[in-house]
Each structure stands twice: as structure tokens, then as C-alpha cells.
Amino acid sequence: MLMAMVLGAAALLQTGRQANADVDALLKGVTEVVAPGCIVGPVAVSAETAFPIITGKSGKSRLPILAGARYGKGRVVLAGHEGLFGTTDRDDQRALITNIATWLCGSRKTRRVLVVDARMVAPVLKQAGFEVVTAQVGELPQRLAQTDVLFLNGGRLTGNDRLMEAVADFIAAGGGYCDGVPGWGWLQLNPGRSLAQDYGGNRLTARMGLAIADGMLEPTGRRGFLADRSGLELSHAGRALKALKDHASGGRKLDDGDLAQVGLTLGNAAGALPPDDPIILPQLRGIVAQAGDSAIPTEAHPLGLDNPIGRIACVIQNIEMRRAPIANLRAHPAAREFPGAVPDDAKRVAATVEINTRKPDWASTGLYAPAGEAIEITLPQGAETAGLWVRIGSHTDTNWHHDKWTRFPDISYAAPLKDPVTRFGNPFGGLIYIVVPHNCKLGTITVRIAGAVESPLFVQGRTPLHVWRSDIRHRPAPWAELATDKVILTLPASVVRSLDDPEALLAVWDHALDSIADLAAIPRDRPRPERICADRQISAGYMHSGYPIMTWLDVPPVMVDRDKIVQGGSRTSWGFWHELGHNHQSGDWTFDGTGETTVNLFSLYCCERVSNEPVASNFWLNMAERSARVRKYLDDGARFEEWKADPGLSLMFYAQIQQEFGWGTFRRLFAEYAGLRAADRPKTDDEKRDQFLVRLSRQVGRNLGPFFTAWGIPTSDGARKAVADLPVWMPVGLSGRNSGVPARP
């Protein structure tokens, strides 16, 4: 027994030494790998004979973006994006491409490379002395025998088991294989399919301990991904699992950073490996069984980094629940607390819902799927080919990255409606939506949904107030919606049970959305409503923009209080207008670093239009305090980097323009930008500042060049000369290093 343990340890040591030598060979002459414009995804590494090569950032942790493995007599390299091979004018990139091909050749004396995909590598390899042939995928079977290294997008193996096994035999016999694909990109192009079960490349390489995974990673260097070997050890799933077991059994203790890394690594691997993986998944399933009630995150008992077993159990549960057939659907224990249980006596109904497919995205149904119970969706004839989906659950934020979970981190489920009748469910339950693709041609259709519970839904202009008061607001589902053609509010049902006049409330919300549309220079009639959804825990911030805009559970009482919205002004409603502003601001007139500044033009505008709160009296702007801040900024030399890093300070620049020239200036300016041809839009940040100076100066008929200069905002000589024919404008008190008090306080 002792001898076996010694031999096993020696084998692992030898494998580790081999992996280190392989990484040395692959990174020779490589310092930083750049993939401009590419969102690089992770690779999962699981087998002992597989190893990470370069990592990318996910928060404070790392995941592989490039990894290799030995298999039989052959070798494999996977990349999280083909763009890692794309910048071939850089020495680092050229070295990486050459190193990969050289390593994949192994001990072969010939250097024959067959390039089906990632064709940017071909000229680099030809120059390096390789014999390079480009070919179509249909030519592979007859060419593999004359090939040493194959560059192939693994998506081409999807649904082609014969070719996949031919490539597997090619590798085992000594061939080299390289695939580079972002998993998130493949999933976008293949909705309803799985990287673990459907992506052909993973069905090939998972047996070798490598798989393309879902997710997006950040660069680790100034321009790209550093070849610094950082994070390699615990970004390997097998080693992360061993470290976790050691930690749990009282061996080497992991600190919070290592625990976060281990959780990320194992979750990354679990989502990419096929269900029949014999190495990692069986051990992770054992962890789930061990976790028990510790894998139920609640508000009173959050699941933090101090409970790595419970957190990994949640990761595995999430994967298993999403892979399970509908016959195995069960309620998750965490669902009762959030998003909440339906009452025990709540009646299950079958209802026919009218869906206007001219409006894309989520169509509310006024129905709720109880946790762990299947509903049945029946489409009208022919609609199953239109690309419709069903979604259960409006809480789409995923919170795996948080140090503590106060709810299960991923509770919204969706599926394509590809058949006339579909059975679907969610272990957590949720409001039911029919998701409509853009440019759907079905018109108005009726969809039958059975097995659901009725939820409170008020639709402006359609729901009679007396029916709302007597019946609809008392419907048993735990979540409710208040809807107009411009905005839909998703709230706990408890918040609307006593709401007597949603019509008056929603008129205020519509007024706000119309005001935002006016400032953004878009039509008031929207293609589809904006959405705002409350949640126990969201992915970032106190609120964040998107579809839906997300906020916390202390906000809904304000969302339904018409008087607070109208009378409270920026003290109560600033956040709503801010996040809606993010959904409407344009990069054409937002300089680098000012995303949190120009968005507040919408906040100021809505506060004035909805709450009659003038800009000069706005609570958030706090004119006296900001003016003092401006004075100090100017006296300290008006540094642009400081200006754009402080949203309150930089907003004063825009407030001064508004105070002197009025909101009409911004409306006309934004309309001008909206009408630009693609060729006329600014392409760089320098062009953004120059165009903003020139276009704004022309709008107001004044030379604003000195005003920009006083604020320290860089513009070119050409831009300043372009407006030199106009009379100079400078607000009272703003000259060089003097006061920044607005002209009309």
C-alpha cells in the first residue's frame, strides 16, 4: 500500500514536471497576448495530463484562456477565442502561434499543418518554415493521414460523430489539434443548446481533460493577457478539487481568495464537462450530498466564502437542475424564501393569453409558475417555427461572483418553444413570459398556458380599476406587475395589495419615460416597454441598467408611491431616472470615463419635468457644495483625468450649459447625433470631444472653446479653429482658475 502511494506521488510529480516543461515551450518569447475587440472566454482544465497556460481575470480570480493536454501520443491546445491568434503583427502573437504548432508536432520530424479555421495563423506558420495547407472541413477525412497539426473550430464537429472520432483517433496516434472558440459566442449562436452536451469540440476534448467553457474574462495586462503564469495552479479543476478536500478535512487551509478561486474553477469546469465525465463530476456530486442544508442561501443565513462546500454544492445543483428532464423537476428548498412560495390553496389554472408579437422581448402573461411544477404552453398552429421562447422568472441577475449569497445565485429559466405543446418548469418558480424575437411576423396570437397560478397584473388602459381593486390585486402569486406601453414594474405582490390607483401612478411613470425619450431624441412610442425589477440580491450596485433594470427590495414601496416620486424629486427618484438614462445615453456624445456623468443629464431632466425640481435646486447636484468643488478643481489646475473621474464635478460642466442655454440645446444636439451617418460618427475619444465642442458651439451660436479649455477638457486646434468665428461665451465667474458657480444659480 505504501509503495503504491509512493509510486502514485512520483507519477503526479512527473506529470507536473512535464506540464511545466510544456508551458515553458508554449510561452517561449511570449510576454502579453492581445486580442483587440475580442471578449475572450474561459477554458476548463480537469485531467492530470492537462494544464493551463495563460489565464484571464474574473473579479480577483483567474481562469485559463489557453490550455494544453497530452492524449495518447498526441497533443491538444484550446483557446477561449480565436482572436488570441489574430494580432499577427505583434512578435508575442507570432511567437505564440509558432510555439503552439511546434509543440503540437511533438517529436514528429515532419511539420505539416492543416488549417481549416483560424486562418490568420497560416502566413505566420509558412514564414516559420511549416508546410501549411488550408482546406474545407469536407476535405478532412482524406487529409488527416498527411497532417501533423490541425487547426479546427470544434463547432464543425457538432452533430458529426464520425468526423469527431476520426479526429480523436488522429490525436491519439500522435497528431496535434488546436481549437479556439469563445463558449459564450457559440451559445449565442446555438440557443437552447449546451457546451457540455452539444458542442462537438467539447465532446472531443473533454476526454482529454479540456473543454471550452461559458463566461467572459478580462485582460490581466495593460493591453492583453500576460504570460505571467499567475493563477495556473488553482485554475486547474483537478487541483482545485484536491485543495478543497484538503481544506474541508482539516489539512491545508485556504484563505478567502483561494476559496473564491476554487469555487470559480470548479463551477467553470462543472458547466463545461459532459454529464458522464468520470473524473470531476462524480466527486462534485459527492460534495452536493455532503452539503445538505448548508447549500440553501437565505437572507438570515447567507452562503459565504467560509462555506466552500455549500457554495460548490449550489454550483452543481444549478447545473444538474438545468440539465434535468422535465419529469425530474423538483422545487429547490431555497425557493420558498425567494422568490417565494404560492399559498398552499392557490388554484392552478389554464388561461388563454393574447400576445402582440409586434413588440419584441418579454410579454407579460399575468401568470406564475409554482416552484418545481411544470406548466404546459400550447401555441397556435405554425407559431412553433417563429422563434418564440418561454421564460419563468424575471430575476435574471446571476450572483455567483458575490462573496455572500442571500438567495440562490441563478433562478431564471428559459426555453425555446419549438413544438406546438411544450412542458417546462423552474425549480424556483416565477412569473411567466412569452419571449418574442425581434421582427416577428405573427401579429397578435393567443397562447394557452396550463398549470399556472394567477398573479396581479395591471395594464394601463386595459385593466378596469374596479376589477383591479376587487379581484386582480388579490391574486395569489407572490409577484406582480404594473404595465404600460412604455414601462413595466415587477414587484412583490405584497406591495400592490393596497394600491388603489395604479392608473394615476403609471401616468407619472409614462410622463418620465416620455421625458427621457424627448431628451434622447427618440419617439415617445417605444418598440417595447422598459422594465424595472426588484430583487433580494442583484449582480452590481444599488441599481443597474439593462433589460430589466434591477434594484433591491427596499425600493418597490417608492416605485408605487406617486406622491413620493412627484414631490420627493431627486431625493427619492434619482436612481430610477439614472438607470433609465443609462439605457438611453449614447457613446457618440459620452467621452471616455464620463459614462456616470452624461447619464445624469436624464436624471436632471426627469427631476425637472416630473417633480418640478429645477436644475439649480436639485438635491443630488447640491449646487453650493459642487461649486466649492469646482473652485478647488480650477485652483488646482483643472486636470482632465480628475474631471472625468468625478461624476459630480463633471456634471457641473453640463449644468452650466443647461443653465445658460436651456434643455432645448441638448435635445437638438442629441437629435443631430442620432441623425448622423455611420461615416460621420466619432471613432475615437479625441474625435468625440472635438465633435462635441463643434456641434455644441454651432447649436448655441457661441464659441465654447475657451469654456472647454477652462474646464481642462482637451480638444484639437482644428476643432477650436472651426468655431473661432463665433462670439466667445464663458459663464459668469468662470475664467481660468476662478469660480465655477453656474451663471444662473
Secondary structure, DSSP 8 states (H G I E B T S, - for coil): -HHHHHHHHHHHHHHHHHHHHHHHHHTTT-SEE--TT-----EEE-STTEEEEEEEEETTEEEEEEEEEEETTEEEEEES-GGGGT-TTSHHHHHHHHHHHHHHHTT-S--EEEESS-TTHHHHHHHTT-EEEE--GGGHHHHGGG-SEEE--GGGGTT-HHHHHHHHHHHHTT-EEEEE--HHHHHHHSTT--TTTT-HHHHHHGGGTEEE-S---B-SSSSSEE-S-TTTTTTSHHHHHHHHHHHHTTSS---HHHHHHHHHHHHHHHHHS-TT-SSSHHHHHHHHHHHGGGG---SSS-EETT-HHHHHHHHHHHHHHHHS-GGG----GGGGTTTT---TT---EEEEEEEETTS-EEEEEEEEE-TT--EEEE--TTGGGTT-EEEE-S-----TTSSEESS-S---EEEE--SSEEEE--TT-EEEEEEE-TT----EEEEEEEEEEE--EEETTTS-HHHHHHTGGG-S-SEEEEE-SSEEEEEEHHHHTT---HHHHHHHHHHHHHHHHHHHT--SS-SS-EEEEEESS-SSSSEE-SSSEEEETTSHHHHT-HHHHHHHTHHHHHHHHHHHHHTT--GGG--TT-HHHHHHHHHHHHHHHHH---GGG-TTT-HHHHHHHHHHHHHTT--HHHHHH-HHHHHHHHHHHHHHH-HHHHHHHHHHHHT--GGGS--SHHHHHHHHHHHHHHHHTSB-HHHHHHHT----HHHHHHTTTS-B---TT-STTS----S--
